Amino acid sequence: MYGYTGMGWGMIFGWILGVFALIVIVWLIVKAVNYSSHSQNDDDKSALDVLKKRFAEGDISREEYEEMKKIIES
């Protein structure tokens, strides 16, 4: 009837919406995986590891490092 084959603007927007939804889902999965991997890495570090990193990055002096290390180890 009237030569309508079912292909029209609704079909085009449906495909666009589907692709957009798929991109959003993949993006959310990637964000969730990255978040969980970062939080696990932070929890696995001991206080001494954090102290060593701060000293290596120059955030604290050698004296501060030695003093804090004594406190942690006691």
TORSE-500800 format. One line per 3 residues: number of its first residue (from 1); for each residue x, y, z of N, C-alpha, C. Coordinates in nm, 3 decimals. Layout:
N
NUM) X:Y:Z:X:Y:Z:X:Y:Z ~ ... $
END
This chain:
74
1) 0.084:-0.116:0.000:0.000:0.000:0.000:0.089:0.123:0.000 ~ 0.073:0.211:-0.090:0.147:0.335:-0.108:0.297:0.313:-0.128 ~ 0.344:0.194:-0.154:0.483:0.166:-0.183:0.576:0.181:-0.064 $
4) 0.526:0.173:0.056:0.609:0.185:0.176:0.673:0.050:0.205 ~ 0.806:0.047:0.212:0.876:-0.081:0.231:0.925:-0.101:0.374 ~ 0.900:-0.009:0.461:0.944:-0.024:0.600:1.076:0.043:0.628 $
7) 1.144:0.093:0.528:1.271:0.162:0.546:1.243:0.312:0.544 ~ 1.269:0.377:0.651:1.244:0.521:0.657:1.327:0.584:0.766 ~ 1.288:0.704:0.804:1.362:0.776:0.907:1.366:0.701:1.040 $
10) 1.260:0.634:1.072:1.257:0.557:1.198:1.362:0.449:1.200 ~ 1.383:0.384:1.088:1.483:0.278:1.079:1.624:0.336:1.091 ~ 1.648:0.450:1.028:1.779:0.514:1.034:1.810:0.559:1.177 $
13) 1.714:0.626:1.241:1.736:0.671:1.377:1.748:0.554:1.475 ~ 1.681:0.447:1.446:1.694:0.327:1.528:1.836:0.272:1.525 ~ 1.897:0.268:1.409:2.035:0.222:1.397:2.130:0.317:1.469 $
16) 2.109:0.446:1.451:2.195:0.544:1.517:2.183:0.532:1.669 ~ 2.061:0.519:1.718:2.039:0.504:1.861:2.101:0.375:1.913 ~ 2.093:0.268:1.837:2.152:0.141:1.877:2.304:0.148:1.885 $
19) 2.366:0.210:1.786:2.512:0.226:1.787:2.554:0.315:1.903 ~ 2.482:0.423:1.927:2.513:0.511:2.039:2.501:0.437:2.172 ~ 2.396:0.358:2.189:2.377:0.281:2.312:2.491:0.181:2.330 $
22) 2.535:0.118:2.224:2.645:0.022:2.231:2.774:0.092:2.273 ~ 2.801:0.209:2.218:2.920:0.286:2.255:2.916:0.324:2.402 ~ 2.801:0.368:2.450:2.787:0.406:2.591:2.809:0.285:2.682 $
25) 2.756:0.171:2.648:2.772:0.050:2.728:2.920:0.009:2.734 ~ 2.987:0.009:2.621:3.129:-0.025:2.619:3.210:0.075:2.702 ~ 3.179:0.203:2.689:3.249:0.305:2.766:3.230:0.284:2.917 $
28) 3.108:0.252:2.959:3.081:0.228:3.101:3.156:0.107:3.153 ~ 3.165:0.002:3.073:3.240:-0.118:3.113:3.388:-0.084:3.129 ~ 3.444:-0.010:3.035:3.585:0.027:3.043:3.611:0.112:3.166 $
31) 3.524:0.208:3.194:3.540:0.292:3.313:3.533:0.209:3.441 ~ 3.442:0.113:3.447:3.428:0.029:3.566:3.552:-0.057:3.587 ~ 3.605:-0.112:3.481:3.725:-0.196:3.492:3.843:-0.112:3.535 $
34) 3.861:0.006:3.478:3.972:0.093:3.517:3.959:0.138:3.662 ~ 3.840:0.169:3.705:3.819:0.213:3.843:3.854:0.103:3.941 ~ 3.809:-0.019:3.912:3.836:-0.129:4.005:3.983:-0.165:4.007 $
37) 4.053:-0.155:3.895:4.195:-0.188:3.894:4.276:-0.083:3.970 ~ 4.238:0.045:3.962:4.308:0.149:4.035:4.285:0.135:4.185 ~ 4.165:0.106:4.225:4.137:0.097:4.368:4.205:-0.024:4.430 $
40) 4.220:-0.133:4.357:4.290:-0.250:4.409:4.438:-0.222:4.425 ~ 4.498:-0.149:4.331:4.640:-0.119:4.340:4.669:-0.032:4.462 ~ 4.584:0.063:4.493:4.605:0.150:4.608:4.591:0.073:4.738 $
43) 4.501:-0.023:4.745:4.480:-0.100:4.867:4.594:-0.197:4.894 ~ 4.665:-0.241:4.792:4.771:-0.339:4.807:4.901:-0.278:4.859 ~ 4.913:-0.147:4.858:5.036:-0.082:4.901:5.040:-0.072:5.053 $
46) 5.157:-0.104:5.108:5.173:-0.087:5.252:5.216:0.057:5.280 ~ 5.218:0.092:5.406:5.258:0.227:5.445:5.404:0.252:5.406 ~ 5.487:0.149:5.418:5.627:0.163:5.381:5.644:0.184:5.232 $
49) 5.561:0.117:5.152:5.565:0.137:5.006:5.530:0.281:4.970 ~ 5.428:0.334:5.034:5.387:0.472:5.009:5.498:0.568:5.051 ~ 5.560:0.540:5.165:5.669:0.624:5.214:5.787:0.622:5.117 $
52) 5.823:0.504:5.068:5.932:0.492:4.971:5.901:0.570:4.844 ~ 5.777:0.563:4.800:5.738:0.635:4.679:5.748:0.786:4.700 ~ 5.702:0.833:4.814:5.710:0.977:4.843:5.855:1.024:4.848 $
55) 5.942:0.941:4.906:6.084:0.977:4.913:6.146:0.977:4.773 ~ 6.113:0.878:4.693:6.167:0.868:4.557:6.122:0.985:4.470 ~ 6.001:1.032:4.491:5.949:1.143:4.413:5.996:1.279:4.464 $
58) 6.066:1.280:4.579:6.118:1.404:4.633:6.018:1.482:4.717 ~ 5.909:1.417:4.758:5.808:1.485:4.840:5.857:1.508:4.982 ~ 5.945:1.421:5.030:5.997:1.432:5.166:6.149:1.422:5.162 $
61) 6.213:1.476:5.266:6.359:1.472:5.273:6.404:1.338:5.332 ~ 6.537:1.317:5.330:6.592:1.193:5.383:6.564:1.182:5.534 ~ 6.575:1.293:5.605:6.549:1.292:5.749:6.404:1.255:5.779 $
64) 6.314:1.316:5.704:6.172:1.284:5.723:6.145:1.137:5.691 ~ 6.210:1.089:5.585:6.192:0.948:5.546:6.238:0.855:5.658 ~ 6.359:0.880:5.711:6.413:0.794:5.817:6.326:0.799:5.942 $
67) 6.278:0.917:5.978:6.194:0.931:6.097:6.061:0.855:6.080 ~ 5.998:0.874:5.965:5.870:0.806:5.941:5.889:0.655:5.930 ~ 6.001:0.613:5.874:6.029:0.469:5.860:6.041:0.405:5.998 $
70) 6.110:0.472:6.091:6.123:0.420:6.228:5.986:0.405:6.293 ~ 5.900:0.504:6.271:5.765:0.500:6.330:5.687:0.384:6.272 ~ 5.694:0.363:6.141:5.618:0.256:6.077:5.667:0.119:6.122 $
73) 5.798:0.102:6.133:5.855:-0.028:6.165:5.842:-0.064:6.311 ~ 5.812:0.034:6.399:5.802:0.002:6.541:5.664:-0.043:6.581 $
END
